[in-house]
Amino acid sequence: MPSITQSAAPCHIPADAAEEVLLGVDTHMDVHAAAVTTVLGGALDGRSFPATAQGYRQLVAWARSFGVVRRAGVECTGSYGAALARHVHAEGIEVTEVNQPDKAARRRHGKTDAVDAEAAARAVLSGRATATAKASDGPVEMLRLFELAKGSAIKSRTQAINQLKSVLVCADSALREALASLTNPHLIKRCAALEALDATGPATAARHTLRLPARRIQHLTEEIDDLNQRIAEAVKASTPGLLDVRGVGPDSAAALLIAAGDNPERLTSEASFAALCGTSPVEASSGKTERRRLNRGGDRQANAALYRIVLSRVRWDDRTQPTGGRPNTATGNNGSSTDHCSSERFPRPTPRSSQRGTREPRHFQNTA
């Protein structure tokens, strides 16, 4: 197989240096397939580059040899293409996130990395892909990584707790009776302090097996506490005052900031942020029937965060106390519709106020 580290020199006759061209990239773990097209959609060239810092520089230099590159369509900007998207954005090129090609077109034309790269460029050209990629180069990216580590630690701690209790059920009766009445914190502390015995047998093995997950739980708890502190500090550094808003905790704030990204200006309207959070209604009309249905798409973590915030405000905010989210016979609204309407109205001010450097937490004001 030939080396994929290639010269940036094009294998074509360069076009006018002032002519605009579009770049499309199909990203993978080790190799990125790139293609350059004209503004009329004609393919100029395609080439593969390694997914390294040197490969990114070669890719950009190669694309610019065809003309002026102002726009680039990149697949998987949140995973394989994240580092490339940051590099291309730093080069002053607008990066647009491209979803997978249309399945019907893929069935007609087949599928290769080169075809996908050309399709990414044409998606930007045709307007099918319009979403600006997340920058992932600021405090919000820190929050995402902290939340990722915290979720993994919580899952591992839950598994360790379940394992400890399952071992305790089958343990020796004397040991089981001594530990059965304890609460979880005291049970974990007692199991971690169990001493190893020189004797052999199931009872000794049970004591050792109880001690191992208990100490693992203690370590994971310390890890989770540390991450909670780091998440709160990152939220305060990113958007000062956000945690002072009633109903907004560190995890909920982090979920909303992660959904908006480090470049919230890419959300051009309040409706776009509502659609991103999955709180905007979706048209479901047909014929004489006009109706809307709930939005099942969007960022479900941000949607869950909004739901938690709404429930908290409905219960504790003075502006919601007259109804409290309970059925209101005077207006004909039930509790679920009240929650849904609150979820729709709640995120409206967020895109403008989630920008870094905001003094006042204008999030969620006048959105009872």
C-alpha positions as CSV (number, residue, x, y, z in Angstrom):
1,M,0.0,0.0,0.0
2,P,1.5,3.4,-0.9
3,S,2.2,5.9,1.8
4,I,-0.6,8.3,2.5
5,T,1.9,11.1,3.4
6,Q,1.9,13.0,0.2
7,S,3.2,16.2,-1.1
8,A,0.8,19.1,-1.0
9,A,1.6,19.9,-4.7
10,P,-1.6,19.3,-6.8
11,C,-1.6,16.8,-9.6
12,H,-3.4,19.3,-11.9
13,I,-3.1,22.6,-13.5
14,P,-3.8,25.2,-10.8
15,A,-6.8,27.4,-11.3
16,D,-7.0,31.1,-10.9
17,A,-5.7,31.9,-7.4
18,A,-8.7,34.2,-6.9
19,E,-11.3,31.5,-7.7
20,E,-13.2,30.2,-4.8
21,V,-13.3,26.4,-4.2
22,L,-14.9,24.3,-1.6
23,L,-13.3,21.6,0.6
24,G,-15.0,18.4,1.7
25,V,-13.6,15.9,4.1
26,D,-14.7,12.3,5.0
27,T,-13.0,11.7,8.4
28,H,-11.8,8.5,9.9
29,M,-9.6,7.5,12.8
30,D,-6.3,7.3,11.0
31,V,-6.9,8.8,7.5
32,H,-9.0,11.6,6.2
33,A,-10.3,11.6,2.6
34,A,-10.5,15.1,1.1
35,A,-12.0,16.5,-2.1
36,V,-12.0,19.9,-3.7
37,T,-14.9,21.1,-5.9
38,T,-15.6,24.3,-7.7
39,V,-18.5,26.6,-6.8
40,L,-20.4,25.0,-9.7
41,G,-20.0,21.5,-8.1
42,G,-17.4,20.1,-10.4
43,A,-14.8,17.9,-8.8
44,L,-11.2,19.1,-9.1
45,D,-9.2,16.5,-7.2
46,G,-9.3,14.1,-4.2
47,R,-6.6,12.8,-1.9
48,S,-6.1,11.1,1.5
49,F,-4.1,12.6,4.4
50,P,-3.1,11.1,7.7
51,A,-5.0,12.3,10.8
52,T,-2.0,14.0,12.3
53,A,-0.9,17.7,12.8
54,Q,1.3,17.4,9.7
55,G,-1.4,15.8,7.7
56,Y,-3.8,18.7,8.6
57,R,-1.3,21.2,7.4
58,Q,-0.7,19.3,4.2
59,L,-4.5,19.0,3.6
60,V,-5.1,22.8,4.0
61,A,-2.1,23.7,1.8
62,W,-3.2,21.2,-0.9
63,A,-6.8,22.6,-0.9
64,R,-5.5,26.2,-1.2
65,S,-3.4,25.3,-4.2
66,F,-6.7,25.1,-6.2
67,G,-7.9,28.6,-5.2
68,V,-9.4,30.5,-2.3
69,V,-10.9,28.2,0.4
70,R,-13.5,29.9,2.5
71,R,-15.9,27.1,3.3
72,A,-15.3,23.4,4.2
73,G,-17.7,20.6,4.9
74,V,-16.5,18.1,7.4
75,E,-18.1,14.9,8.6
76,C,-18.1,13.8,12.2
77,T,-16.9,17.1,13.7
78,G,-17.7,15.8,17.1
79,S,-15.5,12.7,16.9
80,Y,-13.0,11.7,14.2
81,G,-13.1,15.2,12.6
82,A,-12.9,17.3,15.8
83,A,-9.2,18.0,15.7
84,L,-9.3,18.7,11.9
85,A,-12.2,21.0,12.4
86,R,-10.3,23.0,15.0
87,H,-7.3,23.2,12.7
88,V,-9.3,24.3,9.7
89,H,-11.2,26.9,11.7
90,A,-7.9,28.3,13.0
91,E,-6.8,28.7,9.4
92,G,-9.7,31.1,8.9
93,I,-12.0,28.7,7.0
94,E,-15.6,28.4,7.9
95,V,-16.3,24.8,9.0
96,T,-19.8,23.3,8.3
97,E,-20.9,20.0,10.0
98,V,-22.1,17.5,7.4
99,N,-24.3,14.5,8.2
100,Q,-24.1,11.3,6.3
101,P,-25.1,11.4,2.6
102,D,-28.6,10.7,1.6
103,K,-29.3,6.9,1.5
104,A,-31.1,7.0,-1.8
105,A,-28.1,8.8,-3.4
106,R,-25.7,6.4,-1.9
107,R,-27.6,3.5,-3.3
108,R,-27.5,5.0,-6.8
109,H,-23.9,6.1,-6.8
110,G,-22.2,3.7,-4.4
111,K,-20.0,4.5,-1.5
112,T,-16.3,5.2,-1.2
113,D,-14.3,7.7,0.9
114,A,-13.7,9.8,-2.1
115,V,-17.4,9.9,-3.0
116,D,-18.3,10.8,0.5
117,A,-15.7,13.7,0.6
118,E,-17.1,15.1,-2.7
119,A,-20.7,14.8,-1.2
120,A,-19.6,16.7,1.9
121,A,-18.4,19.6,-0.3
122,R,-21.5,19.6,-2.4
123,A,-23.7,19.5,0.7
124,V,-22.2,22.8,1.7
125,L,-22.6,24.2,-1.8
126,S,-26.2,23.2,-2.2
127,G,-27.2,24.4,1.3
128,R,-28.2,21.0,2.5
129,A,-25.6,21.4,5.3
130,T,-25.8,24.7,7.1
131,A,-24.9,23.9,10.7
132,T,-21.7,25.6,11.9
133,A,-19.4,23.1,13.6
134,K,-18.7,23.5,17.3
135,A,-15.4,25.2,18.1
136,S,-14.4,22.8,20.9
137,D,-11.6,25.0,21.9
138,G,-12.7,26.7,25.1
139,P,-14.2,26.1,28.6
140,V,-17.3,24.3,27.3
141,E,-15.0,21.6,25.9
142,M,-13.5,21.3,29.4
143,L,-17.0,20.8,30.7
144,R,-17.8,18.1,28.2
145,L,-14.7,16.2,29.2
146,F,-15.4,16.5,32.9
147,E,-19.0,15.4,32.4
148,L,-17.8,12.4,30.3
149,A,-15.4,11.3,33.1
150,K,-18.1,11.9,35.8
151,G,-20.7,9.8,33.9
152,S,-18.2,6.9,33.6
153,A,-17.3,7.2,37.3
154,I,-20.9,7.2,38.4
155,K,-21.7,4.1,36.3
156,S,-18.7,2.3,37.7
157,R,-19.6,3.2,41.2
158,T,-23.2,1.9,40.7
159,Q,-21.8,-1.4,39.4
160,A,-19.5,-1.7,42.4
161,I,-22.3,-1.1,44.8
162,N,-24.5,-3.7,43.2
163,Q,-21.7,-6.2,43.2
164,L,-21.0,-5.5,46.9
165,K,-24.7,-6.1,47.8
166,S,-24.9,-9.2,45.7
167,V,-21.9,-10.7,47.5
168,L,-23.3,-9.8,50.9
169,V,-26.5,-11.7,50.1
170,C,-24.6,-14.9,49.8
171,A,-22.1,-14.2,52.5
172,D,-21.7,-16.1,55.8
173,S,-24.7,-15.5,58.1
174,A,-22.7,-14.0,60.9
175,L,-21.1,-11.4,58.5
176,R,-24.4,-10.8,56.7
177,E,-26.3,-10.1,60.0
178,A,-23.5,-7.7,61.2
179,L,-23.8,-5.6,58.0
180,A,-27.4,-6.0,56.9
181,S,-28.9,-3.1,59.0
182,L,-26.3,-0.5,57.9
183,T,-27.0,2.3,55.4
184,N,-25.0,2.5,52.2
185,P,-22.3,4.9,53.5
186,H,-21.8,3.0,56.7
187,L,-21.9,-0.4,54.9
188,I,-19.2,0.7,52.4
189,K,-17.0,2.1,55.3
190,R,-17.3,-1.1,57.3
191,C,-16.6,-3.3,54.3
192,A,-13.5,-1.3,53.3
193,A,-12.2,-1.8,56.8
194,L,-12.6,-5.6,56.9
195,E,-9.3,-7.3,57.7
196,A,-8.0,-10.2,55.7
197,L,-7.9,-13.5,57.5
198,D,-5.3,-16.2,57.2
199,A,-7.9,-18.9,57.1
200,T,-9.1,-20.2,53.8
201,G,-12.7,-20.9,52.7
202,P,-15.8,-19.1,51.3
203,A,-16.1,-16.9,54.4
204,T,-12.6,-15.5,54.0
205,A,-13.1,-15.1,50.2
206,A,-16.3,-13.2,50.9
207,R,-14.6,-10.8,53.3
208,H,-11.9,-10.1,50.7
209,T,-14.4,-9.7,47.9
210,L,-16.5,-7.2,50.0
211,R,-13.4,-5.2,50.8
212,L,-12.3,-4.7,47.2
213,P,-15.5,-3.1,45.7
214,A,-15.9,-1.1,48.9
215,R,-12.5,0.5,48.5
216,R,-13.2,1.0,44.8
217,I,-16.4,2.8,45.7
218,Q,-14.6,5.1,48.1
219,H,-12.0,6.0,45.4
220,L,-14.8,6.6,42.8
221,T,-16.7,8.8,45.2
222,E,-13.6,11.0,45.7
223,E,-13.2,11.1,41.9
224,I,-16.8,12.2,41.5
225,D,-16.5,14.9,44.2
226,D,-13.4,16.3,42.5
227,L,-15.2,16.4,39.1
228,N,-18.2,18.1,40.7
229,Q,-16.0,20.8,42.0
230,R,-14.2,21.2,38.7
231,I,-17.5,21.3,36.8
232,A,-18.9,24.1,39.1
233,E,-15.7,26.1,38.7
234,A,-15.7,25.7,34.9
235,V,-19.4,26.8,34.7
236,K,-18.6,29.9,36.8
237,A,-15.6,30.7,34.6
238,S,-17.6,30.2,31.4
239,T,-20.8,32.0,32.3
240,P,-20.5,33.9,35.6
241,G,-23.8,34.1,37.6
242,L,-25.5,31.2,35.8
243,L,-25.5,29.1,38.9
244,D,-27.3,31.9,40.8
245,V,-30.4,31.4,38.7
246,R,-33.1,29.5,40.5
247,G,-33.3,25.9,39.5
248,V,-30.0,25.8,37.6
249,G,-27.3,23.5,39.1
250,P,-23.8,22.6,37.8
251,D,-24.9,19.5,35.9
252,S,-27.9,21.3,34.2
253,A,-25.9,24.3,33.4
254,A,-23.1,22.2,31.9
255,A,-25.6,20.3,29.7
256,L,-27.0,23.5,28.3
257,L,-23.6,25.0,27.7
258,I,-22.3,21.8,26.1
259,A,-25.3,21.9,23.7
260,A,-24.6,25.5,22.7
261,G,-20.8,24.9,22.4
262,D,-17.9,27.2,22.7
263,N,-19.2,29.3,19.8
264,P,-22.9,30.0,20.7
265,E,-23.1,32.7,18.1
266,R,-23.6,29.8,15.6
267,L,-27.2,29.7,16.9
268,T,-28.7,32.5,14.9
269,S,-32.1,32.6,16.7
270,E,-34.0,31.6,19.8
271,A,-35.9,29.0,17.7
272,S,-32.7,27.3,16.6
273,F,-31.7,26.8,20.3
274,A,-35.1,25.5,21.1
275,A,-34.8,23.0,18.2
276,L,-31.3,22.1,19.4
277,C,-32.7,21.2,22.8
278,G,-35.7,19.4,21.4
279,T,-38.3,21.7,22.9
280,S,-39.7,23.2,19.7
281,P,-43.0,21.7,18.5
282,V,-42.9,19.8,15.2
283,E,-45.6,20.4,12.6
284,A,-47.8,17.3,12.1
285,S,-50.7,18.7,10.0
286,S,-52.5,16.9,7.2
287,G,-55.5,18.0,5.2
288,K,-57.9,19.9,7.4
289,T,-56.2,18.7,10.6
290,E,-53.7,21.2,12.0
291,R,-51.7,20.1,15.0
292,R,-48.2,19.9,16.4
293,R,-46.4,17.1,18.1
294,L,-43.6,16.9,20.7
295,N,-40.0,17.1,19.3
296,R,-38.3,13.8,19.9
297,G,-35.0,15.0,18.4
298,G,-32.4,17.4,19.5
299,D,-29.9,17.1,22.3
300,R,-31.6,14.9,24.9
301,Q,-29.2,15.7,27.7
302,A,-30.0,19.4,27.2
303,N,-33.7,18.5,27.0
304,A,-33.5,16.6,30.3
305,A,-31.6,19.5,31.9
306,L,-34.4,21.9,30.9
307,Y,-37.0,19.5,32.3
308,R,-35.2,19.3,35.7
309,I,-34.9,23.1,35.8
310,V,-38.6,23.6,35.0
311,L,-39.7,21.1,37.6
312,S,-37.5,22.9,40.2
313,R,-38.9,26.3,39.3
314,V,-42.5,25.1,39.2
315,R,-42.0,23.8,42.7
316,W,-39.9,26.6,44.3
317,D,-40.2,29.8,42.2
318,D,-42.7,32.3,43.5
319,R,-43.9,33.2,40.0
320,T,-45.2,29.6,39.5
321,Q,-46.8,29.1,42.9
322,P,-50.4,30.0,41.9
323,T,-50.6,26.9,39.7
324,G,-47.6,24.9,40.9
325,G,-47.8,22.7,37.8
326,R,-51.0,21.1,39.2
327,P,-54.2,20.7,37.1
328,N,-55.9,24.1,36.8
329,T,-59.6,23.6,36.1
330,A,-60.1,27.3,35.5
331,T,-57.9,27.3,32.5
332,G,-58.3,23.7,31.4
333,N,-54.6,23.0,31.6
334,N,-53.2,19.9,33.3
335,G,-49.8,19.5,34.9
336,S,-48.1,17.9,32.0
337,S,-49.2,20.7,29.6
338,T,-47.9,23.3,32.1
339,D,-44.5,21.6,32.2
340,H,-44.4,21.4,28.4
341,C,-45.2,25.0,27.9
342,S,-42.6,26.0,30.5
343,S,-40.0,23.8,28.7
344,E,-40.9,25.6,25.5
345,R,-40.5,29.1,27.0
346,F,-37.6,28.4,29.3
347,P,-34.6,28.3,26.9
348,R,-35.5,31.4,24.8
349,P,-32.9,33.9,26.1
350,T,-30.0,31.3,26.2
351,P,-28.2,31.8,22.9
352,R,-27.5,35.5,23.5
353,S,-26.6,35.1,27.1
354,S,-24.4,32.0,27.0
355,Q,-21.5,33.9,25.3
356,R,-18.3,34.2,27.3
357,G,-17.8,37.3,29.2
358,T,-21.4,37.9,30.0
359,R,-21.8,39.8,33.3
360,E,-25.4,39.1,34.1
361,P,-26.9,35.6,33.8
362,R,-29.6,36.7,31.3
363,H,-30.4,33.1,30.9
364,F,-34.0,32.2,31.5
365,Q,-35.2,35.6,32.7
366,N,-38.9,36.3,32.3
367,T,-39.5,32.7,31.5
368,A,-41.6,31.5,34.4
